[in-house]
């Protein structure tokens, strides 16, 4: 069995790496965390300092927030007297280049706490004062001495910082400032809105240019833009954070839904549906009211409080308890495409990838303890199969008991042991994330990498020995006639269908594989007399389950083909006199390949087979 330190024993699953525990969100420790956990991160954090130096040169009264390294770059938050312009960013870049050319060394200096506070207060850096005051409060509560603080200097610039940094500003590689955005101090809407400058830096010009290309390509692939252009979905202020699905987008939705339903049917899932509006009592029983109420839409009716359900978990227990369960009933797999609502802040909404209304391909699987490892192994196989439909390679993280967990630590230890056993038996590597589980269960999360190398978190498996079984008093009768607790597994394969579709739109740049494309073929009649034969061919193809359109407009053939290509339709089937007479088509693929004289039955067989095989 794989050890927590990443060693392998017995040749089973490997713990690829250990993700360090993150500081508490919004804490002083998090604010001081430079995010510099690698050599490249240190360069990025150092560039953030050089940017802060340049901003102070241009805006002497600027007040500094924080400036960590992040994925692909860095940022720094500033309280400034006016909004920044593109010309300001260009001026800041010029000042930064002067500092890099000067090759100032980064020098670490430790200062006693009181002197450090006096230093930043004397410079009017109120946000740094607040960070130090929070550290002092934390030390007093823990009955510890006030901490010694560290500052980093380069040239005339000094900043409160834990580091690390590169040796000198001359070690900073090619950089570019990218954008300015608003950011509330400490992520709190009640606090001041700061200006956050984002930038990127790389060891070489080639890597910088490659990143800028990926960034521009990501802009072109933005699912919000493609959703409009391909007529898939739209968003409107009458329902913020909720997608309006157009016919083509709904076809993609239904194709994904049908595919996962077929997979679930083969695995003996039973589909259920539960109400969308649920009493406060149920959420109090589950613990969500105490831990999640700020994210719930609350509804009052006849003096009682209800919520639009933010998840399906507690509702499945109502159906579980509708019968006396026997040990012979397990595994009991309840699936549900539940419509969920979460009251996300308006500033965090982002197309399909962060919404308020969404649907999950949810399931709650109830098992006996002796079945758990087998069931998790089966779920890992289910994820592998489904993600292969899209050519995606799932990577796994295993998140363990958080500090604010419910229940007995011994029960958590058992659950985590079952997960490790399942990984071992499946021979699947994973990354360990200490203390990152939900408040009621350790979990397995799946990350995928899209065509641009971006990572997305999608599927999840959560092993629940407490929240549902204990709080809802779930039992079954064992072979000796005694009541026992089942184990509940919460799982989603796509996750949110909205988010998953948004990811796929960007991954494929809107050019979906045939089986998933909302329009799989467009029939292109060359003249009006070819329209009726085109409709006959369309009926034949639709009879094979294909999504087909006939372009009966009076546009010229080349315009019809160009429009189909712009809509990223996989195949164009051209009909002229010769093709109608011989019942063939001139086949044009989205890739640019062409084929003459393909029979109607042959093309129907070919496309139907490609769809059935989910060919990529």
Residue pairs with C-beta under 8 A, 6 or more apart in sequence:
1 9
1 10
1 12
1 420
1 421
1 424
2 8
2 9
2 12
2 13
2 14
2 15
2 420
2 423
2 424
3 9
3 15
4 15
4 18
4 432
5 15
5 18
6 14
6 15
6 16
6 17
6 18
6 432
7 15
8 14
10 424
12 423
12 424
12 425
12 427
13 420
13 423
13 424
13 426
13 427
13 428
13 429
13 430
14 429
14 430
15 398
15 429
15 430
15 431
15 432
16 429
16 430
16 431
17 431
17 432
18 431
18 432
18 434
19 397
19 431
19 432
19 433
19 434
19 436
20 37
20 434
21 434
21 435
21 436
22 30
22 436
23 29
23 30
23 33
24 30
25 187
26 186
26 187
26 188
27 134
28 131
28 132
28 134
28 135
28 138
31 66
31 131
31 186
32 66
32 131
32 160
32 161
32 162
33 68
33 162
34 41
34 45
34 67
34 68
34 69
34 161
34 162
34 163
34 164
35 41
35 44
35 45
35 68
35 69
35 70
36 42
36 44
36 45
36 68
36 69
36 163
36 164
36 165
40 202
40 203
41 69
42 69
42 163
42 164
42 165
42 166
43 166
43 171
43 172
43 173
43 201
43 203
44 69
44 70
44 73
44 74
44 200
44 201
45 67
45 68
45 69
45 74
45 163
45 164
45 165
46 106
46 165
46 166
46 169
46 171
46 172
47 74
47 96
47 172
47 175
47 199
47 201
48 67
48 68
48 69
48 74
48 75
48 76
48 199
49 67
49 106
49 152
49 154
49 157
49 159
49 161
49 165
50 96
50 99
50 100
50 154
50 157
50 169
50 172
51 67
51 74
51 76
51 92
51 96
51 177
51 197
51 199
52 64
52 67
52 76
52 78
52 157
52 159
53 95
53 96
53 99
53 154
53 155
53 156
53 157
54 92
54 93
54 95
54 96
54 99
55 62
55 76
55 78
55 80
55 92
55 197
56 62
56 64
56 157
57 95
58 88
58 91
58 92
58 95
59 78
59 80
59 81
61 81
61 124
62 78
62 79
62 80
63 78
63 79
63 124
63 125
63 126
63 127
64 76
64 77
64 78
64 79
64 125
64 127
64 128
64 159
65 76
65 77
65 78
65 79
65 127
65 183
65 185
65 194
65 196
66 76
66 77
66 127
67 74
67 75
67 76
67 77
67 159
68 74
68 75
72 200
72 211
73 178
73 198
73 199
73 200
73 201
74 198
74 199
74 200
74 201
75 196
75 197
75 198
75 199
76 196
76 197
77 183
77 185
77 194
77 195
77 196
78 194
78 195
78 196
78 197
79 127
79 192
79 194
79 195
80 195
83 180
83 195
84 180
84 195
84 197
89 177
89 180
89 197
92 177
92 197
93 175
93 176
93 177
96 175
99 154
99 155
99 169
100 169
100 170
100 172
101 170
102 155
102 169
102 170
103 168
103 169
103 170
104 154
104 155
104 168
104 169
104 170
105 154
105 167
105 168
105 169
106 152
106 153
106 154
106 165
106 166
106 167
106 168
106 169
107 152
107 153
107 154
108 150
108 151
108 152
108 163
108 165
109 150
109 151
109 152
109 153
109 158
110 148
110 149
110 150
110 151
111 119
111 148
111 149
111 150
111 151
112 148
112 149
113 132
113 135
113 136
113 146
113 147
113 148
113 149
114 146
116 132
116 149
116 151
116 160
117 129
117 132
117 133
119 151
120 128
120 129
120 132
120 160
121 129
125 160
127 185
128 160
131 160
132 149
132 160
135 146
135 147
136 146
139 145
139 146
139 147
149 160
150 160
150 161
150 162
150 163
151 158
151 159
151 160
151 161
152 158
152 159
152 161
152 163
152 165
154 165
154 168
154 169
155 169
166 172
172 201
173 201
173 202
173 203
173 204
173 207
173 208
174 201
174 202
174 204
174 205
174 208
175 199
175 200
175 201
175 202
175 208
176 199
176 200
176 201
176 208
176 212
177 197
177 198
177 199
178 198
178 199
178 200
178 215
179 197
179 198
180 195
180 196
180 197
180 198
181 195
181 196
181 198
182 193
182 194
182 195
182 196
183 193
183 194
183 195
183 196
184 191
184 192
184 193
184 194
185 191
185 192
185 193
185 194
189 345
189 347
200 208
200 211
200 212
201 208
202 208
202 211
214 452
214 453
217 452
218 452
218 454
218 506
219 225
220 509
221 452
221 505
221 506
221 509
221 510
222 351
222 506
223 351
223 352
223 353
223 501
223 502
223 503
223 505
223 506
224 235
224 351
224 352
226 232
226 505
226 506
226 509
226 510
227 233
227 234
227 249
227 351
227 352
227 505
228 234
229 510
230 248
230 510
230 518
230 567
230 568
231 246
231 247
231 248
231 249
232 245
232 246
232 248
232 249
232 252
232 505
232 518
233 243
233 244
233 245
233 246
233 249
233 352
234 243
234 244
234 246
235 242
235 243
235 244
235 351
236 244
239 357
240 346
240 349
240 356
241 344
241 346
241 349
241 354
241 355
241 356
241 357
242 355
242 356
242 357
243 249
243 352
243 355
243 357
243 498
245 253
247 518
248 518
248 519
249 501
249 518
251 518
251 547
252 501
252 504
252 512
252 516
252 518
253 497
253 501
255 515
255 516
256 494
256 497
256 500
256 501
256 516
257 337
257 361
257 497
259 386
259 389
259 614
260 361
260 386
260 493
260 494
261 271
263 382
263 385
263 386
263 493
264 271
264 333
264 335
264 363
267 333
267 378
267 382
268 331
268 333
269 333
269 334
269 335
269 363
270 332
270 333
270 334
270 335
271 334
271 335
271 336
271 337
272 316
272 319
272 334
272 335
272 336
273 336
273 337
273 338
274 309
274 312
274 315
274 316
274 318
274 319
274 336
274 338
275 309
275 315
276 308
276 309
276 339
276 341
277 299
277 306
277 307
277 308
277 309
278 306
278 307
278 309
278 314
278 315
279 304
279 305
279 306
280 289
280 304
280 305
280 306
280 307
282 314
282 315
283 289
283 292
283 293
283 296
283 307
283 314
284 290
285 314
285 471
285 472
286 313
286 314
286 467
286 468
286 471
286 472
287 406
287 439
287 440
287 467
287 471
288 296
288 310
288 311
288 314
289 296
291 404
291 439
292 310
294 343
295 310
295 342
295 343
295 344
296 307
296 308
296 310
296 341
296 342
296 343
297 307
297 308
297 310
297 341
297 342
297 343
298 305
298 306
298 307
299 305
299 306
299 307
299 308
300 306
308 340
308 341
309 315
309 338
309 340
309 341
310 340
310 341
310 342
311 338
311 340
311 360
311 362
312 336
312 338
312 340
312 360
312 362
312 364
313 364
313 467
313 468
313 490
314 468
314 472
315 338
316 334
316 336
316 364
316 468
317 468
317 472
317 474
319 334
320 332
320 334
320 366
320 472
320 474
321 472
321 474
324 477
325 332
325 366
325 475
325 476
325 477
325 486
326 476
326 477
327 368
327 476
327 477
327 478
327 479
327 484
329 476
330 366
330 367
330 368
330 371
330 476
330 486
331 365
331 366
331 367
331 371
331 375
332 365
332 366
332 367
332 486
333 363
333 365
333 366
334 363
334 364
334 365
334 366
335 361
335 362
335 363
336 362
336 363
336 364
337 359
337 360
337 361
337 362
337 497
338 359
338 360
338 362
339 357
339 358
339 359
340 357
340 358
340 359
340 360
341 356
341 357
342 356
342 358
343 356
344 354
344 355
344 356
348 354
349 355
349 356
351 502
352 498
352 499
352 501
352 502
352 505
353 498
353 499
353 502
353 503
354 499
355 496
355 498
355 499
358 496
358 497
358 498
358 499
359 496
359 497
359 498
360 492
360 494
360 495
360 496
360 497
361 492
361 493
361 494
361 495
361 497
362 490
362 491
362 492
363 489
363 490
363 491
363 492
364 468
364 488
364 489
364 490
364 491
365 375
365 379
365 488
365 489
365 491
366 474
366 486
366 487
366 488
366 489
367 375
367 486
367 487
367 489
368 476
368 484
368 486
368 487
369 418
369 487
372 418
372 422
372 463
372 487
372 489
373 418
373 421
373 422
373 425
374 422
375 489
376 418
376 419
376 422
376 444
376 461
376 463
376 489
377 422
377 425
377 426
379 461
379 489
379 491
380 396
380 422
380 423
380 426
380 428
380 444
380 461
381 426
382 493
383 394
383 446
383 459
383 493
384 394
386 493
386 494
387 393
387 394
387 446
387 448
387 459
389 515
389 614
390 504
390 507
390 513
390 616
391 616
392 448
392 449
392 450
392 507
393 448
393 449
394 446
394 447
394 448
394 458
394 459
395 431
395 446
395 447
395 448
395 449
396 423
396 428
396 429
396 430
396 431
396 444
396 445
396 446
396 447
397 430
397 431
397 432
397 433
397 436
397 444
397 445
397 446
397 447
398 416
398 419
398 420
398 423
398 430
398 431
398 432
398 433
398 442
398 443
398 444
399 433
399 435
399 436
399 437
399 438
399 442
399 443
399 444
399 445
400 412
400 416
400 432
400 433
400 434
400 435
400 436
400 437
400 442
401 409
401 412
401 416
401 435
401 437
401 442
402 435
402 436
402 437
402 438
402 439
403 435
404 439
405 412
405 437
405 439
405 440
406 439
406 440
406 466
406 467
407 440
407 465
407 466
407 467
407 470
408 466
411 465
411 466
412 442
412 465
414 465
415 441
415 442
415 463
415 464
415 465
415 487
416 442
416 463
418 463
418 487
419 442
419 444
419 463
423 429
423 430
430 444
433 445
437 443
437 462
438 462
440 462
440 464
440 466
440 467
441 462
441 463
441 464
441 465
441 466
441 467
441 490
442 462
442 463
443 460
443 461
443 462
443 463
444 460
444 461
444 462
445 457
445 459
445 460
446 457
446 458
446 459
446 460
447 455
447 456
447 457
447 458
448 455
448 456
448 458
448 503
449 455
449 456
450 456
450 503
450 506
450 507
451 506
451 507
451 508
451 509
452 506
456 503
457 495
458 494
458 495
458 499
458 500
458 503
459 491
459 492
459 493
459 494
459 495
460 490
460 491
460 492
460 495
461 489
461 490
461 491
462 489
462 490
462 491
463 487
463 489
464 487
464 488
464 489
464 490
465 485
465 487
465 488
467 488
468 474
468 488
469 485
469 486
469 487
469 488
470 485
474 485
474 486
474 488
475 483
475 484
475 485
475 486
476 483
476 484
476 486
477 483
477 484
478 484
494 500
504 512
504 516
509 568
510 568
511 568
511 570
511 590
512 518
512 568
512 570
513 570
513 614
513 615
513 616
514 520
514 570
514 571
514 607
514 610
514 611
514 615
515 610
515 611
515 612
515 613
515 614
515 615
517 547
517 568
517 569
517 570
518 547
519 547
519 548
519 549
519 567
519 569
520 546
520 547
520 548
520 569
520 570
520 571
520 607
520 611
521 541
521 546
521 547
521 548
521 549
521 569
521 570
521 571
521 572
521 573
521 607
522 548
522 549
522 550
522 551
522 560
522 564
522 569
522 571
522 572
522 573
523 534
523 537
523 538
523 548
523 549
523 550
523 551
523 573
523 575
523 585
524 534
524 551
524 557
524 560
524 561
524 564
524 572
524 573
524 574
524 575
525 531
525 533
525 534
525 550
525 551
525 552
525 575
526 557
526 574
526 575
526 576
526 577
527 576
528 554
530 575
530 576
530 577
530 579
530 580
531 550
531 552
533 575
533 580
534 550
534 552
534 575
535 550
537 573
537 575
537 585
537 600
538 548
538 549
538 550
540 600
540 601
540 604
541 548
541 603
541 604
541 607
542 548
543 604
544 604
544 605
544 607
544 608
545 608
545 611
546 604
546 607
546 608
546 611
551 560
551 563
551 564
553 560
555 563
557 574
560 572
561 572
561 574
561 588
564 572
565 572
565 590
568 590
569 590
570 589
570 590
571 587
571 588
571 589
571 590
571 607
572 587
572 588
572 589
573 585
573 586
573 587
573 588
573 603
574 585
574 586
574 587
574 588
575 585
575 586
576 586
578 584
579 585
579 586
579 597
582 597
583 599
583 600
584 596
584 597
584 598
584 599
584 600
585 598
585 600
585 603
586 594
586 595
586 596
586 597
586 598
587 594
587 595
587 596
587 598
587 603
588 594
589 595
598 606
